[in-house]
Amino acid sequence: MRVFIIDDRQEDRESLKELLSAYDYEVAAVADGAAGIEYLKRCEADVVLLDIVMQDKAGIECLKDIKALNPDQDVILITAYATLERAVEGLREGAYDFLKKPFSREELFMSLDRIKQKRLTEKRLRESEAFLESVLNAIGEAVVVIDRDFRILKANKGYSEQTRFSLDEIAGRHCYEVSHHLSQPCDEVGEECAVRKAFEDGMHHSAVHRHKTKEDETIFVRTNAYPLADAAGNIYAVVETVEDITDMKRLEDEKERLKEQLIQSQKMEAIGNLAAGIAHDFNNMLTGISGFAELALAKAESEDMRKYLEHVVEMSDRAASLTNHILIIGRKAPVKKKLLDLNQFVKDSISSIKRMVEENTIMSVDYFESGLPVEADEGQLYQALLNLIINARDAMPGGGRILVKTGVDDKAGHVFFSVKDTGHGIPEDIRERIFEPFFSTKEMGRGTGLGLAIVYSIIQNHNGWIDVVSGKDIGAELKVFLPRSSAAVEQTVAAKEDKDAAEGNGKTILIVDDEKIVRGFLKELLSLHGYDAITAEDGYEAMDMFSRNPAGFDLIILDRIMPGLSGIEVMKRIKETRPGQKIILATGYAMPSELEESEKLCMKILFKPIKGADVLRVVKEALEQRQG
């Protein structure tokens, strides 16, 4: 043990050196305080024996200088003259012990032994702390020790790296300051606190938190709190492990999002399957209702009767439209794409849609400077544009402005049309739900909740997407992107409507449908226009009539779905016998693949519910069509 003596009395220095050297102490000595300070700047000593009263410098002042140089330096004050008050002052300034001359050898060695024991204890404590620190740093997770005031007693390197605060910045601060950037415990602002629970019941607790790094970046963590108790069983601290689960949380959120998408997709599929299942029968009924209403309307003489029948036709059309909307949502409606110029399409559509917008709403259109070719189903695209404009109108009950715009996104290779309003905007918490079927923020009785769901399904069927830009009180803009076609759109002149309904001139048409009301309507309609209409109630009867006179029919109208022998099977058998036979397929619902098969056989298709004018037009086209 190295002992350094500062004493201006030579005989005292020499006697102490002799005594301590005899017991194997390493001893050095100087005669004044200034020399002592200079020595300690160059050399280390385990203990300093300091005389309080010296000629050059008071011992208390020298003590202060020693402690300023090394706060951990152990100093024993020695003097023959100092008062008790002086000794107490020295102890307050950091002296370890005080010996009054003359002191015995036992007193000196007892004091030195206590210092030896203290230094040994401190060494063991440092080694223990170093071991504990190495253990804490070796743990793969962030670890922190917290007292009852939620102050951090100890933190490991992992916690420092996780929070991005240095260990010095962490030590002594409240855990909620470091991890949450709060001025109060996290459970007082709604967070679950595992540490507080561990203090309360002495049990292990876990919680999932949002933490913030020094740079205010949010991370997700799972905390586990374990209580620390003293020998008496009193809990004085909690050890908390803090696992960063941000990546896991993101994966879980993504999994949940995909699960929601799957559920949504299954819902849409179920809706589509339901609609497809009832579409055929429902559209057959609507054909009879609207068809005979149209025939009666043509013969009605009183204005009241005409008005009643017009209402029947109107409601039939609305029912048919609703069925088609549900088919679109479930992606069961066939998509008949053709090449369109998006600019021209919007221009042609706006004229009719404008009539549906109130006078207190101003609608304007901003067209792109050149053509925007797309492959699209014109009817479905019109439905999408109409629904977006109606939605914008409904968002401004007091009136406002609607801007329809067309453009191109060269980077994505897509064209777009958008509808922007000046309404109340779409709240962020429901923005992800606006395309769900039957979801609506409108009051009961206003809308079906299908408008935007229909738009979404139509655009999905066209391999496009929709961007939504909205904010509180700044309105909303829904932007529809569609793949840009590389083909050029030919400018065509609309054909003049044929005012003269197709006249049959005795041409023979075989009507094959298992629904009596549909057969009756088509027979009545075609007979009124000069055709010789013959009916068959199923495929077997139709084949029997055809086999007896294969060349006896100018045209055959076949229902696609019939019990026993379907319209598709009847068509194939007829084509085997007479490839040039002209056939129209009537259907309440058909899959796209079935429509493609029909088109390959050069057939016309009538979609139920059938309007009289459509029947006459398609019949005329079929009869005039040349077989390929």
PLY file of the C-alpha trace (Angstrom):
ply
format ascii 1.0
element vertex 628
property float x
property float y
property float z
element edge 627
property int vertex1
property int vertex2
end_header
0.00 0.00 0.00
1.41 3.39 -1.00
1.34 6.09 1.68
2.20 9.71 0.97
3.03 12.03 3.93
2.64 15.84 3.84
3.99 17.33 7.07
6.27 20.35 7.72
7.80 18.73 10.87
10.78 16.68 9.76
10.89 14.49 12.86
7.23 13.55 12.38
7.83 12.72 8.71
10.86 10.59 9.51
9.22 8.70 12.34
6.16 7.90 10.22
8.33 6.79 7.30
10.37 4.53 9.56
7.30 3.00 11.17
5.40 2.38 7.95
8.41 1.09 6.03
8.99 -1.48 8.76
5.56 -2.90 7.92
6.19 -3.00 4.15
4.31 0.14 3.21
5.67 2.13 0.27
6.25 5.58 1.72
6.99 9.01 0.21
6.99 12.34 2.04
7.23 16.10 1.42
7.50 19.10 3.78
4.76 21.40 2.44
1.38 21.47 0.72
2.55 22.89 -2.62
5.12 20.14 -3.02
2.49 17.60 -2.04
0.13 18.75 -4.77
2.90 18.61 -7.37
3.80 15.08 -6.27
0.21 13.88 -6.54
-0.03 15.29 -10.04
2.81 12.94 -11.04
2.35 9.95 -8.78
-0.45 7.93 -7.25
-0.95 7.21 -3.57
-3.41 4.91 -1.86
-3.62 7.19 1.16
-2.35 10.66 2.10
-1.35 11.53 5.69
-1.92 15.31 5.81
-0.92 17.64 8.64
-3.60 20.28 9.15
-1.26 23.00 10.43
1.65 23.83 8.09
3.61 27.00 7.56
3.12 27.37 3.81
-0.47 26.28 3.43
-3.30 25.36 5.76
-4.07 21.65 5.69
-7.77 22.23 4.99
-6.91 24.27 1.89
-4.46 21.59 0.79
-7.18 18.97 1.34
-9.49 20.90 -0.98
-6.77 21.00 -3.65
-6.16 17.24 -3.30
-9.89 16.49 -3.65
-10.11 18.79 -6.65
-7.26 16.81 -8.22
-8.72 13.40 -7.33
-12.14 13.25 -5.63
-11.58 9.58 -4.70
-8.24 10.18 -2.94
-8.28 8.87 0.66
-6.84 11.40 3.13
-6.16 11.01 6.90
-5.78 14.33 8.73
-3.14 14.50 11.49
-2.39 17.37 13.89
-1.38 18.22 17.41
-3.09 21.59 17.65
-6.35 21.69 15.65
-9.67 22.04 17.42
-12.58 19.65 17.14
-14.38 22.12 14.91
-11.38 22.12 12.58
-11.41 18.33 12.43
-15.14 18.25 11.61
-14.56 20.79 8.86
-11.86 18.53 7.38
-14.17 15.53 7.44
-16.86 17.58 5.67
-14.34 18.41 2.95
-13.84 14.72 2.28
-11.16 13.49 4.66
-11.51 9.81 5.53
-10.25 10.01 9.11
-8.71 12.31 11.71
-5.80 11.42 14.04
-4.69 13.70 16.89
-0.97 13.74 17.73
0.41 11.97 19.51
-1.46 8.91 18.17
-0.55 5.30 18.82
0.74 2.88 16.27
-2.47 0.85 16.66
-4.63 3.90 15.89
-2.67 4.59 12.70
-2.70 1.01 11.49
-6.40 0.65 12.34
-7.21 3.66 10.19
-4.98 2.39 7.35
-6.57 -1.09 7.59
-10.04 0.45 7.28
-8.88 2.24 4.13
-7.39 -1.02 2.85
-10.71 -2.76 3.47
-12.65 0.10 1.87
-10.45 0.06 -1.22
-10.74 -3.72 -1.45
-14.53 -3.44 -1.16
-14.58 -0.70 -3.77
-12.42 -2.84 -6.06
-14.75 -5.79 -5.65
-17.72 -3.51 -6.24
-16.12 -2.15 -9.41
-15.41 -5.69 -10.57
-18.98 -6.69 -9.72
-20.35 -3.69 -11.57
-18.09 -4.41 -14.53
-19.29 -8.03 -14.53
-22.92 -6.92 -14.26
-22.39 -4.42 -17.07
-20.78 -7.08 -19.28
-23.69 -9.43 -18.55
-26.26 -6.72 -19.31
-24.48 -5.77 -22.52
-24.18 -9.41 -23.55
-27.98 -9.76 -23.40
-29.46 -9.35 -26.85
-32.25 -7.07 -25.62
-32.35 -3.59 -24.13
-32.32 -3.76 -20.31
-33.03 -1.00 -17.81
-33.26 -0.90 -13.99
-35.89 1.50 -12.63
-36.56 2.68 -9.05
-39.88 3.51 -7.40
-39.73 7.09 -8.68
-39.41 5.69 -12.22
-35.83 6.92 -12.41
-33.34 4.87 -14.38
-30.68 3.42 -12.08
-28.90 1.40 -14.73
-29.21 0.84 -18.45
-27.27 -1.39 -20.79
-25.72 -0.69 -24.17
-28.73 -2.25 -25.93
-31.11 0.27 -24.35
-28.78 3.11 -25.33
-28.68 1.90 -28.93
-32.45 1.39 -29.00
-33.30 4.85 -27.67
-30.25 6.48 -29.35
-29.48 8.33 -26.12
-26.00 7.92 -24.59
-25.75 6.14 -21.24
-24.82 9.44 -19.60
-27.97 11.04 -21.07
-30.07 8.16 -19.71
-28.71 7.80 -16.17
-30.92 9.34 -13.47
-33.72 10.39 -15.86
-37.28 9.16 -15.63
-38.00 6.21 -17.90
-41.06 7.94 -19.36
-38.91 10.93 -20.31
-36.45 8.79 -22.26
-38.82 6.23 -23.83
-42.00 8.27 -24.31
-40.80 11.90 -24.29
-43.44 12.54 -21.61
-43.45 14.64 -18.46
-45.55 12.12 -16.49
-45.71 8.32 -16.15
-47.01 6.63 -19.28
-49.94 4.92 -17.51
-51.30 8.35 -16.63
-51.80 9.05 -20.35
-53.48 5.75 -21.20
-50.50 3.40 -21.71
-50.25 0.10 -19.86
-47.26 0.21 -17.46
-45.67 -3.14 -16.61
-43.18 -1.46 -14.23
-45.88 0.05 -12.00
-47.73 -3.29 -11.85
-44.51 -5.08 -10.85
-44.00 -2.59 -8.01
-47.62 -3.03 -6.88
-47.86 -6.83 -6.69
-44.27 -8.09 -6.95
-45.11 -10.17 -10.03
-43.75 -10.28 -13.57
-45.74 -8.19 -16.03
-45.56 -7.54 -19.77
-46.88 -4.81 -22.07
-46.63 -3.61 -25.66
-45.76 0.06 -26.06
-45.04 2.71 -28.61
-41.64 4.22 -27.75
-39.85 7.15 -29.29
-36.15 7.40 -30.10
-34.05 10.49 -29.47
-34.87 11.58 -33.06
-38.62 11.17 -32.30
-38.95 8.05 -34.47
-41.72 5.73 -33.28
-40.84 2.11 -32.53
-42.98 -0.71 -31.13
-41.60 -2.60 -28.11
-42.60 -5.46 -25.83
-41.58 -4.78 -22.22
-41.14 -7.39 -19.47
-40.86 -6.09 -15.89
-39.29 -8.20 -13.09
-39.29 -6.93 -9.46
-36.05 -6.72 -7.40
-36.44 -7.24 -3.61
-34.02 -6.70 -0.70
-33.30 -9.23 2.07
-36.48 -8.16 3.87
-38.58 -8.77 0.76
-39.18 -5.11 0.00
-39.25 -4.27 -3.70
-36.84 -1.44 -4.32
-36.38 -1.61 -8.11
-37.65 -3.27 -11.30
-35.57 -4.80 -14.07
-37.24 -4.22 -17.42
-36.31 -5.82 -20.75
-37.39 -3.84 -23.81
-37.66 -5.84 -27.04
-37.97 -3.94 -30.33
-40.85 -5.60 -32.19
-41.30 -2.92 -34.85
-40.60 -5.29 -37.75
-42.82 -7.97 -36.22
-45.59 -5.40 -35.70
-45.31 -4.30 -39.31
-45.55 -7.92 -40.45
-48.58 -8.46 -38.19
-50.21 -5.28 -39.52
-49.50 -6.42 -43.09
-50.90 -9.86 -42.27
-54.01 -8.22 -40.79
-54.34 -6.01 -43.86
-54.08 -9.02 -46.17
-56.58 -10.87 -43.99
-58.99 -7.95 -44.30
-58.43 -7.94 -48.07
-59.16 -11.68 -48.18
-62.33 -11.24 -46.13
-63.34 -8.35 -48.38
-62.60 -10.42 -51.46
-64.62 -13.33 -50.07
-67.48 -10.95 -49.31
-67.36 -9.65 -52.86
-67.21 -13.21 -54.20
-70.19 -14.21 -52.07
-72.16 -11.18 -53.23
-71.23 -11.93 -56.84
-72.17 -15.61 -56.53
-75.49 -14.66 -54.95
-76.20 -12.16 -57.71
-75.12 -14.60 -60.41
-77.36 -17.27 -58.88
-80.49 -15.13 -58.98
-79.69 -12.97 -62.01
-81.05 -15.38 -64.60
-84.42 -16.00 -62.94
-84.76 -12.42 -61.75
-84.00 -10.99 -65.19
-86.49 -13.40 -66.77
-89.18 -12.02 -64.48
-88.14 -8.44 -65.23
-88.26 -9.21 -68.96
-91.89 -10.25 -68.62
-92.82 -7.31 -66.39
-91.12 -4.58 -68.42
-91.83 -6.25 -71.77
-95.59 -6.53 -71.37
-95.65 -3.07 -69.75
-94.03 -1.69 -72.92
-96.54 -3.51 -75.12
-99.42 -2.20 -73.00
-97.90 1.28 -73.09
-97.99 1.23 -76.89
-101.74 0.51 -76.81
-102.71 2.64 -73.81
-105.19 5.37 -74.66
-105.62 7.26 -71.39
-102.87 9.52 -70.05
-103.25 8.09 -66.54
-102.77 4.54 -67.82
-99.65 5.59 -69.75
-98.25 7.23 -66.62
-98.82 4.08 -64.53
-97.19 1.87 -67.15
-94.22 4.23 -67.49
-93.67 3.87 -63.73
-93.70 0.06 -64.11
-91.08 0.27 -66.88
-88.98 2.73 -64.88
-88.96 0.55 -61.75
-88.13 -2.53 -63.84
-85.14 -0.68 -65.28
-83.99 0.30 -61.80
-84.30 -3.28 -60.56
-82.27 -4.50 -63.56
-79.65 -1.85 -62.89
-79.34 -2.90 -59.24
-78.79 -6.52 -60.25
-76.10 -5.46 -62.69
-74.44 -3.30 -60.03
-74.18 -6.27 -57.67
-72.74 -8.39 -60.48
-70.14 -5.69 -61.11
-69.20 -5.57 -57.41
-68.79 -9.34 -57.32
-66.87 -9.16 -60.63
-69.41 -11.43 -62.26
-70.58 -8.94 -64.87
-69.06 -9.47 -68.32
-66.64 -6.75 -69.47
-67.03 -5.79 -73.15
-63.95 -3.70 -73.89
-63.40 -1.60 -76.96
-60.98 1.14 -77.95
-62.05 4.57 -76.66
-60.61 8.06 -76.51
-60.98 8.98 -72.83
-61.33 12.68 -73.69
-64.16 12.02 -76.14
-65.80 9.54 -73.77
-65.89 12.11 -70.94
-67.15 14.81 -73.30
-70.00 12.57 -74.55
-70.89 11.43 -71.02
-70.86 14.81 -69.28
-73.75 16.18 -71.32
-76.17 13.61 -69.90
-74.66 13.51 -66.38
-74.91 17.30 -65.98
-78.67 17.01 -65.77
-78.29 15.07 -62.52
-76.38 17.86 -60.77
-78.32 20.57 -58.92
-78.39 24.15 -60.17
-76.41 25.33 -57.12
-73.45 23.16 -58.18
-71.08 24.36 -60.90
-69.47 21.59 -62.93
-66.50 22.18 -65.22
-64.21 19.93 -67.27
-60.48 20.23 -67.93
-59.55 18.05 -70.93
-56.03 16.82 -71.70
-54.55 18.48 -74.77
-54.39 15.28 -76.88
-56.15 11.94 -77.26
-56.09 9.36 -74.45
-56.65 5.87 -75.91
-57.92 3.16 -73.53
-59.44 -0.32 -73.85
-62.61 -0.15 -71.78
-66.21 -1.21 -71.41
-67.98 2.01 -72.31
-71.10 1.23 -70.29
-69.20 0.31 -67.14
-66.85 3.28 -67.47
-69.88 5.58 -67.81
-71.28 4.02 -64.61
-67.99 4.71 -62.81
-67.89 8.37 -63.93
-71.56 8.84 -63.07
-71.14 7.37 -59.58
-68.13 9.56 -58.83
-69.97 12.71 -59.89
-73.10 11.75 -57.94
-70.90 11.06 -54.90
-69.27 14.48 -55.29
-72.69 16.12 -55.63
-73.95 14.43 -52.44
-70.85 15.64 -50.55
-72.02 19.25 -51.17
-75.68 19.44 -50.06
-75.43 23.23 -50.05
-73.86 23.38 -53.50
-70.29 23.89 -54.63
-67.95 23.10 -57.51
-67.17 19.84 -59.30
-64.11 19.63 -61.53
-63.74 16.69 -63.91
-60.26 16.35 -65.37
-58.50 14.04 -67.82
-54.77 13.53 -68.11
-51.84 11.16 -68.48
-49.24 9.72 -66.10
-46.29 9.07 -68.41
-44.23 7.48 -65.66
-46.83 4.80 -64.97
-47.98 4.50 -68.58
-51.57 5.22 -67.58
-54.24 7.78 -68.40
-56.66 9.11 -65.83
-59.88 10.94 -65.21
-60.61 12.57 -61.86
-63.59 14.09 -60.06
-62.88 16.79 -57.48
-65.43 18.50 -55.22
-65.38 21.32 -52.68
-67.32 19.42 -50.02
-66.53 18.50 -46.44
-63.86 15.95 -47.37
-63.44 12.30 -46.37
-62.38 11.75 -42.72
-59.10 9.85 -42.46
-60.57 7.17 -40.17
-63.05 5.99 -42.85
-60.94 6.60 -45.96
-59.96 2.93 -46.24
-63.61 1.81 -46.05
-65.23 4.01 -48.69
-65.00 1.30 -51.37
-66.64 -1.39 -49.21
-70.05 -2.63 -50.44
-72.97 -1.16 -48.47
-70.71 1.21 -46.49
-72.20 4.70 -46.45
-71.98 7.86 -44.37
-75.25 9.15 -45.78
-78.42 9.19 -43.73
-80.84 6.27 -43.97
-82.76 6.26 -47.22
-80.11 8.18 -49.20
-78.18 5.80 -51.40
-77.43 2.07 -51.20
-73.79 2.22 -50.18
-72.86 0.60 -53.50
-71.75 3.66 -55.51
-68.02 3.69 -54.80
-67.89 -0.11 -54.43
-69.15 -0.33 -58.02
-66.52 2.18 -59.17
-63.79 0.21 -57.41
-64.86 -3.10 -58.98
-65.15 -1.59 -62.46
-61.67 -0.09 -62.30
-60.23 -3.33 -60.89
-61.81 -5.19 -63.83
-59.99 -2.73 -66.13
-56.60 -3.33 -64.42
-56.58 0.20 -63.02
-56.59 1.80 -59.59
-58.04 4.78 -57.73
-56.15 7.43 -55.75
-58.00 9.36 -53.04
-56.83 12.81 -52.00
-58.85 14.48 -49.27
-58.65 16.55 -46.14
-61.01 18.13 -43.68
-62.99 20.96 -45.26
-60.91 20.92 -48.47
-63.08 18.52 -50.43
-62.06 15.28 -52.07
-60.50 14.23 -55.37
-60.88 10.68 -56.66
-58.48 9.92 -59.49
-59.07 6.88 -61.71
-56.03 5.45 -63.53
-56.42 3.14 -66.54
-53.78 1.44 -68.72
-53.00 3.52 -71.78
-53.61 1.70 -75.07
-50.95 1.81 -77.77
-53.61 1.70 -80.51
-54.95 4.83 -82.17
-58.63 5.66 -81.82
-60.42 6.05 -85.14
-62.73 9.00 -85.36
-66.15 7.75 -86.36
-69.42 9.47 -87.08
-72.30 8.18 -85.05
-74.74 6.21 -87.13
-78.13 7.78 -87.60
-80.76 6.06 -85.52
-83.07 3.85 -87.56
-86.47 5.31 -86.82
-88.24 2.49 -88.57
-88.49 -0.53 -86.33
-87.31 -3.71 -88.00
-90.20 -5.13 -89.95
-90.35 -8.87 -90.27
-91.83 -9.28 -93.73
-92.89 -12.78 -92.74
-89.44 -14.02 -91.71
-89.71 -17.01 -89.37
-88.16 -16.82 -85.92
-88.04 -19.71 -83.44
-88.15 -18.53 -79.82
-86.78 -21.09 -77.32
-87.19 -20.23 -73.62
-88.38 -22.23 -70.61
-90.08 -19.14 -69.14
-93.61 -18.85 -70.47
-93.82 -15.09 -69.78
-90.62 -14.43 -71.77
-91.81 -16.59 -74.70
-95.12 -14.79 -74.63
-93.57 -11.32 -74.65
-91.13 -12.08 -77.49
-93.83 -13.77 -79.61
-96.21 -10.84 -79.11
-93.53 -8.22 -79.84
-92.16 -9.90 -82.98
-95.63 -10.73 -84.31
-96.62 -7.07 -83.97
-93.67 -6.19 -86.24
-94.44 -8.63 -89.01
-92.39 -11.66 -88.01
-93.73 -15.21 -87.98
-92.86 -16.08 -84.38
-92.91 -19.73 -83.25
-92.13 -20.85 -79.67
-90.59 -23.90 -78.00
-90.55 -24.34 -74.21
-87.24 -26.23 -73.92
-84.21 -27.45 -75.84
-85.66 -30.85 -76.66
-88.76 -29.36 -78.28
-86.56 -26.91 -80.18
-84.35 -29.73 -81.54
-87.42 -31.73 -82.54
-88.84 -28.76 -84.49
-85.45 -27.99 -86.07
-84.78 -31.61 -87.08
-88.13 -31.78 -88.91
-87.32 -28.64 -90.92
-83.65 -27.54 -90.59
-83.98 -24.76 -93.16
-87.31 -23.56 -91.87
-86.08 -20.80 -89.54
-84.52 -17.50 -90.59
-83.44 -16.90 -87.00
-83.46 -18.77 -83.69
-83.52 -17.01 -80.29
-82.13 -19.36 -77.62
-82.27 -18.95 -73.86
-78.83 -19.84 -72.49
-80.00 -21.63 -69.31
-82.80 -24.19 -69.66
-83.49 -27.44 -67.81
-82.39 -30.59 -69.57
-80.79 -29.28 -72.73
-79.14 -25.86 -72.37
-79.14 -23.17 -75.02
-75.38 -23.63 -75.55
-75.85 -27.35 -76.23
-78.80 -26.72 -78.57
-76.71 -24.13 -80.44
-73.84 -26.60 -80.92
-76.13 -29.33 -82.24
-77.84 -26.93 -84.63
-74.48 -25.68 -85.90
-73.34 -29.26 -86.57
-76.34 -29.77 -88.85
-76.59 -26.28 -90.31
-73.41 -24.20 -89.73
-74.94 -21.10 -91.32
-77.98 -20.99 -89.05
-78.41 -17.51 -87.52
-78.81 -17.62 -83.74
-79.27 -15.10 -80.95
-78.40 -16.15 -77.42
-80.60 -14.60 -74.73
-79.24 -14.65 -71.22
-79.99 -13.25 -67.81
-76.38 -13.87 -66.86
-73.32 -15.30 -68.58
-69.67 -15.72 -67.67
-67.15 -13.88 -69.89
-65.79 -17.20 -71.21
-69.30 -18.22 -72.36
-69.75 -14.89 -74.11
-66.44 -15.35 -75.92
-67.56 -18.81 -77.05
-70.80 -17.33 -78.37
-69.01 -14.55 -80.25
-66.73 -17.10 -81.94
-69.85 -18.69 -83.41
-70.91 -15.31 -84.88
-73.97 -15.03 -82.65
-75.69 -11.94 -81.36
-76.39 -11.74 -77.64
-79.43 -10.30 -75.87
-78.98 -9.48 -72.19
-82.07 -9.86 -70.04
-84.13 -8.05 -68.94
-84.85 -7.42 -72.60
-86.24 -4.12 -73.85
-88.50 -4.23 -76.89
-86.37 -1.77 -78.86
-83.24 -3.82 -78.15
-84.92 -7.02 -79.35
-85.96 -5.46 -82.64
-82.53 -3.92 -83.20
-80.60 -7.11 -82.45
-82.99 -9.24 -84.53
-82.54 -6.92 -87.48
-78.73 -6.96 -87.08
-78.68 -10.75 -86.83
-80.79 -11.21 -89.93
-78.55 -8.81 -91.87
-75.34 -10.34 -90.52
-73.30 -12.34 -92.97
-71.98 -15.64 -91.73
-68.19 -15.86 -91.45
0 1
1 2
2 3
3 4
4 5
5 6
6 7
7 8
8 9
9 10
10 11
11 12
12 13
13 14
14 15
15 16
16 17
17 18
18 19
19 20
20 21
21 22
22 23
23 24
24 25
25 26
26 27
27 28
28 29
29 30
30 31
31 32
32 33
33 34
34 35
35 36
36 37
37 38
38 39
39 40
40 41
41 42
42 43
43 44
44 45
45 46
46 47
47 48
48 49
49 50
50 51
51 52
52 53
53 54
54 55
55 56
56 57
57 58
58 59
59 60
60 61
61 62
62 63
63 64
64 65
65 66
66 67
67 68
68 69
69 70
70 71
71 72
72 73
73 74
74 75
75 76
76 77
77 78
78 79
79 80
80 81
81 82
82 83
83 84
84 85
85 86
86 87
87 88
88 89
89 90
90 91
91 92
92 93
93 94
94 95
95 96
96 97
97 98
98 99
99 100
100 101
101 102
102 103
103 104
104 105
105 106
106 107
107 108
108 109
109 110
110 111
111 112
112 113
113 114
114 115
115 116
116 117
117 118
118 119
119 120
120 121
121 122
122 123
123 124
124 125
125 126
126 127
127 128
128 129
129 130
130 131
131 132
132 133
133 134
134 135
135 136
136 137
137 138
138 139
139 140
140 141
141 142
142 143
143 144
144 145
145 146
146 147
147 148
148 149
149 150
150 151
151 152
152 153
153 154
154 155
155 156
156 157
157 158
158 159
159 160
160 161
161 162
162 163
163 164
164 165
165 166
166 167
167 168
168 169
169 170
170 171
171 172
172 173
173 174
174 175
175 176
176 177
177 178
178 179
179 180
180 181
181 182
182 183
183 184
184 185
185 186
186 187
187 188
188 189
189 190
190 191
191 192
192 193
193 194
194 195
195 196
196 197
197 198
198 199
199 200
200 201
201 202
202 203
203 204
204 205
205 206
206 207
207 208
208 209
209 210
210 211
211 212
212 213
213 214
214 215
215 216
216 217
217 218
218 219
219 220
220 221
221 222
222 223
223 224
224 225
225 226
226 227
227 228
228 229
229 230
230 231
231 232
232 233
233 234
234 235
235 236
236 237
237 238
238 239
239 240
240 241
241 242
242 243
243 244
244 245
245 246
246 247
247 248
248 249
249 250
250 251
251 252
252 253
253 254
254 255
255 256
256 257
257 258
258 259
259 260
260 261
261 262
262 263
263 264
264 265
265 266
266 267
267 268
268 269
269 270
270 271
271 272
272 273
273 274
274 275
275 276
276 277
277 278
278 279
279 280
280 281
281 282
282 283
283 284
284 285
285 286
286 287
287 288
288 289
289 290
290 291
291 292
292 293
293 294
294 295
295 296
296 297
297 298
298 299
299 300
300 301
301 302
302 303
303 304
304 305
305 306
306 307
307 308
308 309
309 310
310 311
311 312
312 313
313 314
314 315
315 316
316 317
317 318
318 319
319 320
320 321
321 322
322 323
323 324
324 325
325 326
326 327
327 328
328 329
329 330
330 331
331 332
332 333
333 334
334 335
335 336
336 337
337 338
338 339
339 340
340 341
341 342
342 343
343 344
344 345
345 346
346 347
347 348
348 349
349 350
350 351
351 352
352 353
353 354
354 355
355 356
356 357
357 358
358 359
359 360
360 361
361 362
362 363
363 364
364 365
365 366
366 367
367 368
368 369
369 370
370 371
371 372
372 373
373 374
374 375
375 376
376 377
377 378
378 379
379 380
380 381
381 382
382 383
383 384
384 385
385 386
386 387
387 388
388 389
389 390
390 391
391 392
392 393
393 394
394 395
395 396
396 397
397 398
398 399
399 400
400 401
401 402
402 403
403 404
404 405
405 406
406 407
407 408
408 409
409 410
410 411
411 412
412 413
413 414
414 415
415 416
416 417
417 418
418 419
419 420
420 421
421 422
422 423
423 424
424 425
425 426
426 427
427 428
428 429
429 430
430 431
431 432
432 433
433 434
434 435
435 436
436 437
437 438
438 439
439 440
440 441
441 442
442 443
443 444
444 445
445 446
446 447
447 448
448 449
449 450
450 451
451 452
452 453
453 454
454 455
455 456
456 457
457 458
458 459
459 460
460 461
461 462
462 463
463 464
464 465
465 466
466 467
467 468
468 469
469 470
470 471
471 472
472 473
473 474
474 475
475 476
476 477
477 478
478 479
479 480
480 481
481 482
482 483
483 484
484 485
485 486
486 487
487 488
488 489
489 490
490 491
491 492
492 493
493 494
494 495
495 496
496 497
497 498
498 499
499 500
500 501
501 502
502 503
503 504
504 505
505 506
506 507
507 508
508 509
509 510
510 511
511 512
512 513
513 514
514 515
515 516
516 517
517 518
518 519
519 520
520 521
521 522
522 523
523 524
524 525
525 526
526 527
527 528
528 529
529 530
530 531
531 532
532 533
533 534
534 535
535 536
536 537
537 538
538 539
539 540
540 541
541 542
542 543
543 544
544 545
545 546
546 547
547 548
548 549
549 550
550 551
551 552
552 553
553 554
554 555
555 556
556 557
557 558
558 559
559 560
560 561
561 562
562 563
563 564
564 565
565 566
566 567
567 568
568 569
569 570
570 571
571 572
572 573
573 574
574 575
575 576
576 577
577 578
578 579
579 580
580 581
581 582
582 583
583 584
584 585
585 586
586 587
587 588
588 589
589 590
590 591
591 592
592 593
593 594
594 595
595 596
596 597
597 598
598 599
599 600
600 601
601 602
602 603
603 604
604 605
605 606
606 607
607 608
608 609
609 610
610 611
611 612
612 613
613 614
614 615
615 616
616 617
617 618
618 619
619 620
620 621
621 622
622 623
623 624
624 625
625 626
626 627
